[in-house]
Amino acid sequence: MSSTDAPDENLSDFERALAGLAPAEARLDRDRLMFDAGRAATSHQPAAPWFWPLATTAMAVLSLTLGVLLAAQRPPASPKFVQTSPATNLPIVYPPAVDPVKRTEPPVDITHGLVALRNRVLADGPEVLDRPQAGSAREAAQHPQADYPWSSIRKFPD
């Protein structure tokens, strides 16, 4: 609101009516309410007023007892080292030999497919991807170049 108490000429009738109203007094005394709440909080008596003093005393006695037991504890016995000479006449026992695992399937040939292509790219560079794949007709039939997702990517000049 402006520094003067006179209503502004630009206000509507409703705004002038609102400006003329004074706030009503509160029905509640806030200070008295807070005072009464504090008094009610302190007047509550626990069911057993002796519980917390007894718990504190019990923990103090327990702490003192454990401290005395720790102070009275004997240091651990030091280990005794005995030097002996190694036995040189004991026979050496080797574990029994294990038979190699017998395969029922032929070993997997990793000279084709993605592993072979990876090895070619590492050895010759990414230009290998544009060249036709060398190998047997069977290998070309099993792994055609069109199956690779990068075969449709065009190279752009540098």
N, C-alpha and C positions, 0 to 999 in steps of 0.2 A: 504494500500500500504506500501511497505517497507520504511525504513528511507532514502534510497538513491533514486535518480531520475532515475537511470539506469534501463531499463526494465530487467526483469528476463529472463534467458535463457530458462526456461521451458514454456514460454508463446507461444501461437499459433500466427499466423500472424494477425488474427482478433483481438486478445487481445492486441497485440502490437499497432495496429492501433487505438484501443479505448484508450489506455493509452497515445497516443500522442495527442489526441484531447483536446482542452481547452474549457471550458463552454462559451457559447455566452452571451453577455450582455443582461440584461432584457430590454424589450421594454417599460415596465411600471416603473415609478418611484413610488415605494411603499409609501415612506414618503409623497410625494406630493399628492398621491391619498387619504391617510388618512387625510391630512390637509384639502383638498377640501371637503371631506365627512363631517368632523366636522363643517366646515363653512356653508355648506348647511343645516345641521341639526339645527343650531342656527338661521339661517336667516328666517326660517318658522314662519310667524306670525299667531297666532290663529285668528279665525273669529271674536271673541269678546274679546279684550284684557282686558276688564273690568270685565269679568265673575268671575275669581278666586279671585281677591280682594273683589268683592262684596259678594261672597259666604263665604269667611272667616269672613268678618264683620258681616254678618247675623248670622252665627253660634256663634260668640262671643257674640252678643247681646242676642240671645236666651239662651245661657248658663248663662249669668249674670241674665237674667230675672228669669229663673228657680231657680237659687241659691237664689235670693232675696225672691221669693215666698216660698221656702222651709224654709228659716231662719225666715220668718214672720209668719209661720204657728203656730197656737195655739196647745198646747199639747192636746191629746184626753182626754175627760172627764173621770174621774175615775169611775168605776162601783160602784153603791150603793148596799150594801148587807142589806137585811131586814130579820130578823130572825122571823119565824112564827112557831107556834106549829102545828104538823101534825093533820089532821082531823082523829079522831078515830071512828066516828059514820057513816062513809060511808059504804054502803054494798059492798061486794066483788062480782064482776060479772065474771063468768067463761064463756069461749066461748062455743058454742054448741058442743055437741059430734058429731064426724064424724063417719058415718057408715064405717066399714071396707070394703075394696074392695072385691067384689065377684068374685071369679075365675071361669072361664068357663072351664079351662083345669086343669087336676090334677097336683099337684106340681111335679117338676122335681126330680127324685130320683138320688142323687149323690153318692149312695153307690156302683156304678159299674163304670167301665171305668177308665180313666186316673186318676181321682180324688181319687178313691178307691185304685188304684195301688200306687199312690203317698203316700197316708196315710199308706198303708202297708209297703212301703219301709222306710218311716220315723220311723215307729214303730218297725219293725223287721230287718231292714238293707237290703242291696242290694241282699242278698242271696234269697230273696223272688222272685226275677225275674226268678230263675231257678226252683222253685217249681210250680206244677200245681195249677191253680187258684181254690180256694174253692168257692162253691156257687151252685146255682141251675143249672139244665141242660139248662134252658132257658137263663140264664145269660151267661153260657159258650158258647151257640150257638150264642148269640148276639155279644159277645166279645171274640173270640178265641185268644189263646195265640200267634198263628202264625202271627196275624195281627200287633203285636207290633214290631217296627223296631229293638229293642234291643234283641229280642228273638233268633236271629241268632248269637249273639256275644258269643264267647266262653270265659270262665273264664280260666285264666292262674294261675298256682300255684304260691304262694308267694315265 
